[in-house]
Amino acid sequence: MKRCTRCIMDETDPYIVFDENGVCNHCHDYDRKKNLVGYDALTSPQRHESILRMIKKHGRNKEYDCIIGVSGGVDSCFLLHHAVSNGLNVLAVHVDAGWNSDIAVKNIHKLCKSLNVELHTIVIDWPTIKELQRAYMFSGLPNLDIPQDHVFLAAMYDYALKNNVKYMLNGSNIATEGILPISWGYSNTDYRSIKDVFKKHRRKGNLKKYPHFGLLKYMYYLKKIERINLLNYINYSKKDAINTLQSMYGWEYYGGKHFESRFTKFFQSYYLPTKFNYDKRLAHLSSLIVGGELNRETALNMYLNDSPYDNISFIEDRDYILKKLDISLLEWEKIMGSPNKTENDYKNNKKILGFLQKINWIRKKIIKRKEKSINGETA
């Protein structure tokens, strides 16, 4: 199997292409994204300070000036630390969809207690999320995290509006998350697709207690609330972030990217590679390579020799998840043996969401040009 000569992405991504030097399209896409929204030693520090001033100005005389969703993972925890350390009055929110690991919960409480930040927890109706999560298990789709990811975002937007908070700070970043093939999943913002999956595979119930947003509500959210990936404006290092969190707060590592959720660990580490031959470790490690966190040889050795599961923990997680979703072992075997599907097998708003994404990137390009122009004039 052909593998990129710069990162470790390979032909398990059906859309991968290589240039004459064996470098893949994901590396080239990363370079373009980094140039547009990644850290730049000349412009990012000024932009970072400008964003902080803007947030504080808007939040003057208010209880909160920004909102952060905290999962217990590295990025969201470090973002909370960074925001509070820079004088922001943070509305810290955790959305509980029923799959928290004990380590994640402990991390959240340790951090909030040490930072003297009040934690607001939104608990999603379990019978609803359970039936939707179960429907996705039978859907044949690769991205089983969509029910969680969508409700996290919807609940955060609603909570921000309820508390009159304009700025939502996000832990997503180019430095450590710059590579992720589009063929391995689908957007979590497409509620039309979510409804169709639920309709076709549910046993009972409805989605009335499931926080969600359609296209019109999504556009309203985008108008009222600005999402800012603040970590893109600092020289962010996951290794340094972990060291800071461990030394200052007693934060604990949970074993892998997004493994703070027990369901996500199982879905990424077993379901995807076994049923679809998609191993997200390739993308996660490749992101760290191009971001300068790992050298290629070390990353490849980790991918080939380290397994996220031993037989005992795999069986424990599988049985725990199946029991919680009322899925028998026989049904699980049918799920794993059923035909694989994509978002195109269900109703969706793919074209419209793609158009909105293009508009957003054009906006970012305009902002970047203005920043470069101002920096040039200053010089």
C-alpha positions as CSV (number, residue, x, y, z in Angstrom):
1,M,0.0,0.0,0.0
2,K,1.4,3.4,-1.0
3,R,2.1,5.8,1.9
4,C,2.9,9.5,1.9
5,T,6.6,10.3,2.1
6,R,6.0,13.3,4.4
7,C,3.2,12.1,6.8
8,I,2.0,8.5,7.2
9,M,-1.4,8.7,5.4
10,D,-1.9,5.8,3.0
11,E,-4.4,4.5,0.4
12,T,-7.0,3.4,3.0
13,D,-8.2,6.9,2.2
14,P,-9.9,6.3,-1.2
15,Y,-9.5,9.9,-2.3
16,I,-5.8,10.2,-1.5
17,V,-3.4,11.4,-4.3
18,F,0.3,11.8,-4.4
19,D,2.6,14.3,-6.2
20,E,5.8,13.4,-8.0
21,N,7.7,13.3,-4.7
22,G,5.2,11.0,-3.1
23,V,3.7,13.7,-0.9
24,C,-0.1,13.4,-0.4
25,N,-2.9,15.9,-1.0
26,H,-3.5,16.1,2.8
27,C,-0.1,17.5,3.4
28,H,-0.6,20.1,0.7
29,D,-4.1,20.9,2.1
30,Y,-2.5,21.3,5.5
31,D,0.0,23.8,4.1
32,R,-2.8,25.9,2.6
33,K,-4.9,25.8,5.8
34,K,-1.9,26.7,7.9
35,N,-1.1,29.6,5.7
36,L,-4.6,30.8,6.0
37,V,-5.6,30.2,9.6
38,G,-2.5,28.6,11.3
39,Y,-0.1,30.3,13.7
40,D,2.1,32.9,12.1
41,A,4.9,34.4,14.3
42,L,4.5,37.8,12.6
43,T,0.7,38.3,12.7
44,S,-0.8,35.8,15.2
45,P,0.4,37.4,18.5
46,Q,-1.1,40.7,17.5
47,R,-4.3,39.0,16.3
48,H,-4.5,37.0,19.6
49,E,-4.3,40.2,21.7
50,S,-6.8,41.9,19.4
51,I,-9.3,39.0,19.9
52,L,-8.8,39.1,23.7
53,R,-9.5,42.9,23.7
54,M,-12.6,42.4,21.5
55,I,-14.0,39.7,23.7
56,K,-13.4,41.6,27.0
57,K,-14.9,44.8,25.5
58,H,-18.1,43.1,24.5
59,G,-18.3,41.3,27.9
60,R,-17.8,44.4,29.9
61,N,-20.4,44.7,32.7
62,K,-21.6,41.2,31.9
63,E,-21.2,38.0,33.9
64,Y,-19.5,36.2,31.1
65,D,-17.6,37.3,28.0
66,C,-17.2,34.0,26.3
67,I,-18.3,30.3,26.4
68,I,-16.1,27.2,26.3
69,G,-17.3,23.6,26.0
70,V,-15.1,21.4,28.2
71,S,-14.9,17.7,27.4
72,G,-12.0,16.7,29.7
73,G,-9.7,16.3,26.7
74,V,-6.4,18.0,26.1
75,D,-7.5,20.8,23.7
76,S,-10.6,22.0,25.6
77,C,-8.9,21.8,29.0
78,F,-5.9,23.8,27.8
79,L,-8.2,26.3,26.1
80,L,-10.0,26.8,29.4
81,H,-6.6,27.3,31.2
82,H,-5.4,29.7,28.5
83,A,-8.6,31.8,28.5
84,V,-8.8,32.2,32.3
85,S,-5.0,32.9,32.5
86,N,-5.6,35.7,30.0
87,G,-8.3,37.3,32.1
88,L,-11.5,36.1,30.3
89,N,-14.6,35.5,32.3
90,V,-15.5,32.1,31.0
91,L,-18.9,30.3,30.9
92,A,-17.6,26.8,31.2
93,V,-20.1,24.2,29.9
94,H,-19.9,20.4,29.7
95,V,-22.5,18.6,27.7
96,D,-23.2,15.1,29.0
97,A,-24.5,12.7,26.3
98,G,-24.0,9.6,28.4
99,W,-20.6,8.4,27.4
100,N,-18.2,10.2,29.7
101,S,-15.2,8.3,30.9
102,D,-14.4,8.7,34.6
103,I,-11.0,10.2,33.8
104,A,-12.7,12.9,31.7
105,V,-15.1,13.9,34.5
106,K,-12.3,14.1,37.0
107,N,-10.2,16.2,34.7
108,I,-13.1,18.7,34.2
109,H,-13.7,19.1,37.9
110,K,-10.0,19.4,38.8
111,L,-9.5,22.1,36.3
112,C,-12.7,24.1,37.1
113,K,-12.0,23.9,40.9
114,S,-8.4,25.0,40.5
115,L,-9.3,27.9,38.2
116,N,-12.3,28.9,40.4
117,V,-14.6,28.6,37.4
118,E,-18.2,27.5,37.9
119,L,-19.1,24.5,35.8
120,H,-22.4,24.3,34.0
121,T,-23.4,20.8,33.0
122,I,-26.1,20.1,30.3
123,V,-27.4,16.5,30.5
124,I,-29.0,15.3,27.3
125,D,-32.2,13.2,27.6
126,W,-30.7,9.6,27.6
127,P,-33.7,7.7,26.1
128,T,-33.6,10.1,23.1
129,I,-29.8,10.1,22.5
130,K,-29.8,6.3,23.1
131,E,-32.3,5.7,20.4
132,L,-30.6,8.0,18.0
133,Q,-27.1,6.5,18.7
134,R,-28.6,3.1,18.3
135,A,-30.1,4.1,14.9
136,Y,-26.7,5.2,13.7
137,M,-25.2,1.8,14.7
138,F,-27.6,0.2,12.3
139,S,-27.2,2.9,9.6
140,G,-24.1,1.5,7.9
141,L,-22.5,5.0,8.1
142,P,-18.8,5.5,9.2
143,N,-19.3,8.5,11.5
144,L,-21.1,7.2,14.6
145,D,-20.2,10.3,16.6
146,I,-22.6,12.5,14.7
147,P,-25.4,12.3,17.3
148,Q,-23.0,13.4,20.0
149,D,-21.2,16.0,18.0
150,H,-24.4,17.7,16.8
151,V,-26.0,17.8,20.2
152,F,-22.8,19.2,21.7
153,L,-22.8,22.1,19.3
154,A,-26.6,22.7,19.4
155,A,-26.6,22.7,23.2
156,M,-23.6,25.1,23.3
157,Y,-25.2,27.5,20.9
158,D,-28.5,27.5,22.8
159,Y,-26.7,28.0,26.1
160,A,-24.7,30.9,24.7
161,L,-27.8,32.7,23.4
162,K,-29.6,32.1,26.8
163,N,-26.7,33.7,28.6
164,N,-26.2,36.5,26.1
165,V,-22.7,35.4,25.2
166,K,-21.4,36.4,21.7
167,Y,-18.1,34.5,21.6
168,M,-17.7,30.7,21.6
169,L,-14.1,29.6,22.0
170,N,-13.3,26.3,20.4
171,G,-10.4,23.9,21.1
172,S,-10.1,22.9,17.4
173,N,-6.8,23.8,15.9
174,I,-4.6,23.4,12.8
175,A,-1.4,22.6,14.7
176,T,-2.6,19.2,15.9
177,E,-5.7,18.5,13.9
178,G,-4.7,19.6,10.4
179,I,-5.3,16.3,8.6
180,L,-8.6,14.4,8.4
181,P,-9.9,12.8,5.2
182,I,-13.4,13.8,4.2
183,S,-14.1,10.2,3.1
184,W,-13.9,9.0,6.7
185,G,-17.0,10.8,7.9
186,Y,-19.6,13.4,7.3
187,S,-20.6,16.8,8.7
188,N,-22.2,16.9,12.1
189,T,-24.2,20.0,11.2
190,D,-26.6,18.3,8.7
191,Y,-29.8,17.7,10.8
192,R,-31.7,16.6,7.7
193,S,-29.4,13.6,7.4
194,I,-29.7,12.9,11.2
195,K,-33.5,12.9,10.9
196,D,-33.5,10.5,8.0
197,V,-31.2,8.1,9.8
198,F,-33.4,8.2,12.8
199,K,-36.6,7.7,10.8
200,K,-35.2,4.7,9.0
201,H,-33.6,2.9,11.9
202,R,-35.4,3.9,15.1
203,R,-37.5,1.5,17.2
204,K,-39.6,4.1,18.9
205,G,-39.7,7.7,20.0
206,N,-38.9,11.1,18.5
207,L,-36.3,13.8,18.6
208,K,-38.3,16.5,20.5
209,K,-35.9,16.3,23.5
210,Y,-32.8,16.3,21.3
211,P,-31.2,19.8,21.0
212,H,-30.6,20.4,17.3
213,F,-30.5,22.9,14.5
214,G,-31.6,22.9,10.9
215,L,-30.2,25.2,8.2
216,L,-32.1,28.3,9.1
217,K,-31.3,28.0,12.8
218,Y,-27.7,27.3,12.0
219,M,-27.5,30.5,9.9
220,Y,-29.1,32.4,12.8
221,Y,-26.5,30.9,15.2
222,L,-23.7,32.0,12.9
223,K,-25.1,35.5,12.8
224,K,-25.5,35.9,16.6
225,I,-22.5,33.9,17.9
226,E,-18.9,34.0,16.6
227,R,-16.9,30.8,17.0
228,I,-13.2,31.4,17.5
229,N,-10.4,28.8,17.3
230,L,-8.2,30.7,19.8
231,L,-5.5,28.0,19.8
232,N,-4.7,28.8,16.2
233,Y,-3.3,32.2,17.4
234,I,-0.8,30.8,19.8
235,N,2.2,28.5,19.2
236,Y,0.2,25.5,20.4
237,S,1.9,22.2,21.2
238,K,-0.1,19.2,22.4
239,K,2.9,17.9,24.3
240,D,3.5,21.2,26.1
241,A,-0.3,21.4,26.8
242,I,-0.3,18.0,28.4
243,N,2.7,18.9,30.5
244,T,1.1,22.1,31.7
245,L,-2.2,20.5,32.5
246,Q,-0.5,17.6,34.4
247,S,1.8,19.8,36.4
248,M,-0.7,22.6,37.3
249,Y,-3.9,20.6,37.8
250,G,-3.1,16.9,38.1
251,W,-4.9,16.3,34.8
252,E,-4.8,12.7,33.6
253,Y,-4.2,11.4,30.1
254,Y,-6.8,9.0,28.8
255,G,-4.9,7.1,26.1
256,G,-5.7,8.6,22.7
257,K,-7.3,11.3,20.6
258,H,-11.0,11.8,21.8
259,F,-10.7,8.8,24.1
260,E,-12.2,10.9,26.9
261,S,-15.5,9.4,25.5
262,R,-15.7,5.7,26.0
263,F,-18.0,5.4,22.9
264,T,-15.7,7.4,20.7
265,K,-12.7,5.3,21.7
266,F,-14.6,2.1,20.7
267,F,-16.0,3.7,17.5
268,Q,-12.6,5.0,16.3
269,S,-10.4,2.1,17.5
270,Y,-12.5,-0.8,16.5
271,Y,-15.7,0.0,14.5
272,L,-14.0,2.2,11.8
273,P,-10.9,0.2,11.1
274,T,-12.7,-3.2,11.2
275,K,-15.8,-2.3,9.2
276,F,-14.4,0.5,6.9
277,N,-10.6,0.0,7.0
278,Y,-10.4,3.7,8.3
279,D,-7.9,4.1,11.1
280,K,-8.0,7.6,12.5
281,R,-4.7,7.2,14.2
282,L,-3.2,7.7,10.7
283,A,-4.8,11.2,10.5
284,H,-4.0,12.1,14.2
285,L,-0.4,11.1,13.9
286,S,0.0,12.7,10.5
287,S,-1.4,15.9,11.9
288,L,1.3,15.8,14.6
289,I,4.0,15.2,12.0
290,V,3.1,18.1,9.7
291,G,2.6,20.3,12.8
292,G,6.2,19.5,14.0
293,E,5.2,17.5,17.1
294,L,6.4,14.1,15.9
295,N,9.0,12.9,13.4
296,R,7.7,10.6,10.8
297,E,9.7,7.5,11.9
298,T,8.4,7.8,15.5
299,A,4.8,8.2,14.3
300,L,5.0,5.3,11.9
301,N,6.5,3.1,14.7
302,M,3.6,4.1,17.0
303,Y,1.0,3.3,14.4
304,L,2.5,-0.1,13.5
305,N,3.3,-1.3,17.0
306,D,0.9,0.4,19.5
307,S,-2.7,-0.8,19.7
308,P,-5.4,1.1,21.5
309,Y,-7.0,-2.1,22.6
310,D,-6.0,-5.4,24.3
311,N,-8.5,-8.2,24.1
312,I,-9.8,-7.7,27.6
313,S,-10.5,-4.0,27.4
314,F,-12.0,-4.4,23.9
315,I,-14.5,-7.0,25.1
316,E,-15.3,-4.8,28.2
317,D,-16.0,-1.7,26.1
318,R,-17.9,-3.7,23.4
319,D,-20.2,-5.4,25.9
320,Y,-20.7,-2.2,27.9
321,I,-21.7,-0.2,24.8
322,L,-23.9,-2.9,23.4
323,K,-25.7,-3.4,26.7
324,K,-26.3,0.3,27.1
325,L,-27.8,0.5,23.6
326,D,-29.8,-2.7,23.8
327,I,-27.9,-4.4,21.0
328,S,-27.4,-8.1,21.1
329,L,-24.2,-9.8,20.0
330,L,-26.1,-11.3,17.1
331,E,-27.3,-7.9,16.0
332,W,-23.8,-6.6,16.4
333,E,-22.5,-9.2,14.0
334,K,-25.1,-8.2,11.5
335,I,-24.1,-4.5,11.9
336,M,-20.5,-5.3,11.2
337,G,-21.4,-7.5,8.2
338,S,-23.9,-5.2,6.6
339,P,-23.1,-3.1,3.5
340,N,-21.2,0.1,4.2
341,K,-23.0,3.3,3.3
342,T,-22.3,7.0,2.9
343,E,-24.3,10.2,3.6
344,N,-25.5,10.0,0.0
345,D,-27.6,7.0,1.0
346,Y,-29.7,9.3,3.2
347,K,-31.4,12.6,2.7
348,N,-29.0,15.4,3.3
349,N,-28.1,19.1,2.8
350,K,-24.6,18.4,1.6
351,K,-24.6,20.9,-1.3
352,I,-25.9,23.8,0.8
353,L,-23.5,23.1,3.6
354,G,-20.7,22.8,1.1
355,F,-21.6,26.2,-0.2
356,L,-21.7,27.8,3.2
357,Q,-18.3,26.3,3.9
358,K,-16.9,27.9,0.8
359,I,-18.3,31.3,1.8
360,N,-16.6,30.9,5.2
361,W,-13.2,30.1,3.6
362,I,-13.5,33.1,1.3
363,R,-14.2,35.3,4.4
364,K,-11.1,33.9,6.1
365,K,-9.0,34.6,3.1
366,I,-10.2,38.2,3.0
367,I,-9.4,38.6,6.7
368,K,-5.9,37.1,6.2
369,R,-5.2,39.5,3.3
370,K,-6.2,42.4,5.5
371,E,-3.9,41.2,8.3
372,K,-0.9,40.8,5.9
373,S,-1.6,44.2,4.5
374,I,-1.7,45.9,7.9
375,N,1.5,44.0,9.0
376,G,3.2,45.1,5.8
377,E,2.3,48.8,6.4
378,T,3.5,48.5,10.0
379,A,6.8,47.1,8.8
